[in-house]
Amino acid sequence: MTRVIETGTEDLLAQVDDNVGVLTFNRPQRRNALSDAMYGGFDQALTAMRADDDVRVLLITGAGGAFCAGGDVKGMHDSHQSGVPRAGRPAEPDAAVARLRGHQARVSLALNEFPRPVVAALPGPAAGAGLSIALAADIRLAAERAILVTAFSTVGASGDFGGSWFLTQLVGPAKAKELYFTSPRLSAHDALELGIVNRVLPDERFEQAALDWCHELARRAPIAVALMKENIRRATTCDLSTALDAEATAMISSMSTADHREAAAAFVEKRKPVFRGE
């Protein structure tokens, strides 16, 4: 069963497909470049999906064969040529910084802190801030035709939406610097070899294959998976002693669930468990 989630904009579509929430960048004429309307759409959709117990996995993807081209460079150029800030955008640096920080919190930080797994499915190019947003996900699936590029150095910008932080966690500081400074075009298989994407799937039926992968993940014990995400997210910022203490609390919590009892019964009865998130 599929139901629509309101985002307040056609630039970002949202729906729930059984236990998978799906967010879709929807500006295919601009290769899904970010728009001001998208940020409010993320806030609205993610708030609804956080509160929806049916959503066990969140999938973010793009329409029209691209994931997201990042910032709208054409719009930036037009603004520079005219000398007039784009509508709704402050001219003062402090106000512009505060505005960007708000957008980043509504998108990258919100995805990173989403309480259930977030999967980015890249049907094609992911560039600049679009790549940063993909990196904010827990898992990345890429079509064979996908291209990943940091892009910022080619447009004289330093980078945003957390890409430098997420990429450093994945590949280490030296490689992250290389990818940011030189901005090479990475194929899906290049990105797989570097550990930036988790799986490369065939171009044919990519969208359905990515959704099927998420449905399979959604069949796992959702409480335990959510606690795993929190454990691993914490590991990037805490010491071992803190991690062990938190793991102990999470382990006892997960083993007190009906899902754990169902898994134990299914093991004994040699059948697949059916997890209800209880």
Secondary structure as UniProt FT lines:
FT   STRAND          2..5
FT   TURN            10..11
FT   STRAND          12..17
FT   TURN            18..19
FT   STRAND          20..25
FT   HELIX           28..30
FT   TURN            31..32
FT   HELIX           36..50
FT   TURN            53..54
FT   STRAND          57..62
FT   TURN            64..65
FT   HELIX           73..82
FT   TURN            87..88
FT   HELIX           93..104
FT   HELIX           105..109
FT   HELIX           110..113
FT   STRAND          118..122
FT   STRAND          126..127
FT   HELIX           129..135
FT   STRAND          139..143
FT   TURN            144..145
FT   STRAND          147..149
FT   HELIX           152..155
FT   TURN            161..162
FT   HELIX           163..171
FT   HELIX           173..182
FT   STRAND          186..187
FT   HELIX           188..194
FT   STRAND          199..201
FT   TURN            204..205
FT   HELIX           206..218
FT   HELIX           222..235
FT   TURN            236..237
FT   HELIX           240..254
FT   TURN            255..256
FT   HELIX           258..269
//
